[in-house]
Amino acid sequence: MTTQEHPAGAPETDWDLAPDVLAGARELRLSPERCDLDYWIANVAQGTLRGLVNGHRPEAVTPEHMRRPGPLRDALLSEFSFRSIAEDKAARAITSLVQNAPDVKSMEFYATQLIDEARHAQAFRAHMLEVGVPAAELDDVVEKYAGEHRSNVLDPLEEFGLEVMDGPHPFVSGVAVLTILVEGVLAPTGELSEHKWKVVDPAAASVERGAGIDEIRHLTVGSEIVKRHLERDPSLRGHLAEVLRRGNELWATLPAFAVLQRREELFQEGVQQIADLVGDYEIWPGRRLLDSTVDERIGTALEWSARTQTARLAYMGIGE
């Protein structure tokens, strides 16, 4: 199929029409055949990404208060430093899925996801420049704000993923880890960040929206791939369930909650300083951002992650 034959304007890649992560995880069905290289060129490169500036819509500006030293800027730098490292690690890990893909369409899909993750890392770093980090100091700032979290959260996850992809059934095992234990956990927290930053830093929220549109595609295609493998070879179910069990046990030992808590504490302190600007904006229906608490936002992010995992596992046929 040529680029011209692919239906441009697929709603799941449209900035305004694409569902949120939770709705996409529950409802969307995409395959590697649909989301091949031609699809990506027509609907992502020439669709989602058209007109973006530093990974966000040009009308989404960076407010002056985000350039001033203080807790809000620290919260943003902490979050985007962590996200940039995570996306960079994801892009590097996906090279194994490209190498081990059993067919051309799966190879093409993961080649596009590799580019997506590298773009996300670039967009998070670019916004850090927009809030005033000097380009020459960017690497040092990322290290300052997220170096410890890379070592005690992201490095162990990376080591686990590489171990899995070096063991039995490397392709489908790697897809399951990426889809459930990485994308399935981090994508919903990114969606909450989109809502959180919307009036506080519209450019940051727009970066999160762009990344979220991609993550929906990654989650749904990855789930379809695992589902097909299990339909062809049901004996894989025990192996994949064991991989995911080990991965969830690893997550339980990592200080991820502390990472979120410190970030949200900084945000909480900073958002109160611009209460007049935030006003009655609701972070989710019926709940004003100014009234939300650190524990409430973290709990919501974790709940959304659990719901996304449950929906994906049910679709794959693995069970909880």
N, C-alpha and C positions, 0 to 999 in steps of 0.2 A: 504494500500500500504506500503510495507516495504522500508527501506532506500535503499536497493539494487535496487528496482524497480523504484525509482525516478531518472529522468534523471540528472545525475551530470553534472556540467559544464554549467548550464543555463547561457546564455550570459549576462543577467541582473545582475548576481552576479560575473561576471568575471572582474578582475581588469582592464584589457586592453580593453575589449569589451563592458562593460556597458556604456550606454549613459549618457550624462550629465543630470542634473536635469530638465532643460527646455525641452530637447528632450524627456526624459522619461515621463514628465507630459503631453506632447502633444500626444505621440505615443504609450506608453506601456500600455498593458492591463494585469493585474494580478488579481487572485482571491484568497480568503482564502483557497479554496480547493487545489489550486496549491501550495500556499506558506504555507503549513502546517508544522508540526514539522519535518517530515521526509525530506521535501525539505530543511528546514533550516540546518539540520544536514549535509546533503549531499552537499549542494551548498554554504552554508555560513560558518559553522564551519569547514568543510573539504575543502572549496574552497576559498572564499574571505579572510578568516582569516589565511589560512595556511602560515606559515613562517613569519608572521608579528612580529615586535619587537616594543613594546610600541604603538601599533595601527598603525604602518606605515611599509612600505617596508624596509627591512634591508639596501638596497643600498641608501636609502634617508637619507642623513647625516644632522647633525646640524652644521652649520658653526660656526667658532670661534667668528665671530662678533656678533652672537646672544647670546653669553654668557657674553658679555661685557655690563656694565650698559650704558644706553642710550635710545633714543626714540624708536628705533626698538624693543628692548627687552621689553620696557614698552608697546608698541603697542601689541606685542604678548601676554604678560601676561594679559593685559586688555581683549583682545579678548578671550583667552582660559579660563580665570577665569569665565567670563560671560557664555561661552558655557558650561563649566563643571557644573555650577549651573543649567542652563536651562535643560541640559540632565538629571541631577539628578531629577529635578522636574517632567520631562516628565515620567521617569521610575516609579516614585511613583504614578503619576496620572493614569497610564495605569493599575495599579492593579484593578481599578474600572471597566475597560473594560474587563479584564479577568474574574472578578467576575460576570458581567452582560451579558457576551456573550451568545446569544441565542442558539448557537450550538457548537459542539466540534471543528470544523475547525476554526471558528472565535476565540474561546478560545485559541486554539493552536497558531494561528497567533499572537495574542496580547501577549501571553506568550513569543514568540520569540522576539517581538518588545521590550518588557520590558527589555530583556537581551541586545538587541542591544543598547538601550538608556543608560543602565548602563555601557556598554562597551565604548560607546562614552565618557561619563563623565570620565571614567578611563583613556582613551587615551589622552584626553586634559590635565588632571592632570599629566600624565606620561611625556608628552613633556615639561611641565613646569619644571620638574625635570631635563630633558635633557639640558635645557638652564641654569641650575645652581641653581635653587631654592632648598635649603636644605629640605630634606623630613620632618624634624621636624618643618619647618616653612611654609609648603605648605598651610595649612588651613588659617594661618594668611595672607599670600600673596593673596590668593583668596579673603579673606575678604577686604583687602586693595584695591585691584583693581576692585572688582565687588560687594562689599557689598551694596553700595548705589544703584547700578543698580538692584540688587536683590529686594531691598525694593520698588523702585519706578517703576520698569517695570515688573519683573518676578512675584513678589508676587501678584499684582493685576490680572495678567493673570491667575495665579494658582487659586486664589479665584473665578474668573469667571468660570473657567472650573469645579471646584468642585461644584459650585452652579448649573450649568447646569446638571451635572451628578447626582445631588440630586433631579432633577425635573422630569417633564414628559419625557417619552421615553429616559431614561438615557443612554442606550447603543448607539443608533444611534446618539443622540445629542452629546455625548462625542466623537464619531468617527468624526463627522462633525467639531467640534471645533478643535480637534487634527490635522485633515487633512488640513483644510483650514486656520485656524487662528494661528496655531503653526508651523506645518511642512511646510505649504505652504508659510509662511513668512520667516522662518529662513533657510530653506534648500537652496534657491537661494543665500542668502547672504553667506552661507558656500561655495557655488560653486565659487563665486567671490573671496573669500579668498583663495581657492585653486590656482586660477590663480595668485593672488597677491603675494603669498608666494613662488611660484614655484622656482624661482632662488634666492630669498632672504633667504628662509629657507626651503629647500626641504623636511625635515622631517615634518614640519608643514603642508605643502601642501599635503603630503601623508596621514597624519591623516585626513585632510579634504576630500580627495578623498575616503578613506574608509568609512567615515561617510556618504558621499553623495551617495555612492552605496546603502547603507541601506535605506536612506531617500527616494530614488526613489521607492523602494519596499513598504515602508510605505504609501507614497502618493497614489500609484496606487491601492493597496489593499483597503485602506480606502475609496477611491472614489468608488470602485466597491461595497463595502458594503452599502454605502449610496444610491447608484443608485438602488440596489436591493430592499432596504427598501421602496424607493419612488415608485418603480414599483408595489410592493405589496400593498402599502397603500398611494395613492397620496395625501390623506388628511394631511400627514406629511409635505408636501412642505411648507405650510405657517408657521408651527412651526419652521422648520429648517431655513427658510429664516429670521425669526425674531431673532433666536439665533445668526445667523451670522451677522445680522445687528447690534445687540447689541455689539457683539464682535469687529466688525470693529470700532464702535463708541468708544469703550474702547481704542483700539489701538491708535486712534486719540488723546486721552487725555494723553497718556504716553510719557515720554521724550526719546523715543527710538532714535529719530534723533540726539539728543545731545550725546547719547552714541556712535553712529556711527561716529559722527563728531569728537569727541575728539580722538577716536581710529585712524581715518584716518589722522588726523593732526599729530599725533605722527609718523605714518607710513610715511607720506610725508616727514617729517623732516629727519627721519632716512634713507630712501631710497636714498636721495640725497647724503648722506655721503658715500654710496657704489656705486656711479654711474658707476664707471669703471667696477664693477662686473656685474651690471644689463645690461649695454650696450643697445643693440637694442631689448631686449626681449619685446614682445608684450603681454599686459594683455588680449587683445582680438584682433581679426584680424584687422590690420591697425592702431592700437593705441599702441605706445610704453608706457610701464609702467612709464618711467621717465617723459613722457609728460602728463600723466593723472593727473587730479586734485582731490582734496578732494571731491568737489561737484559732479564731474563727476562720480567718483566711487560709491558714495552714491546713486546718481540718477540712475545709472545702476543697482545697487542691488535692489532698490525699483521697478524699471521697471520690472526686472526679477521676483520679487515676485508677482507683479500685473498680469503678463502674466501667471504665474503658477496658481494663484488663478482662473483666468478667464478660463483657460483650464480645471481645475478640476471641477469648478462649472458647466460648460457646459456639461461635461461628466456625472456628477451626475444628471443633469436635474433640477437644482435649478434655474439657471439663475444668472445674475450678481447681 
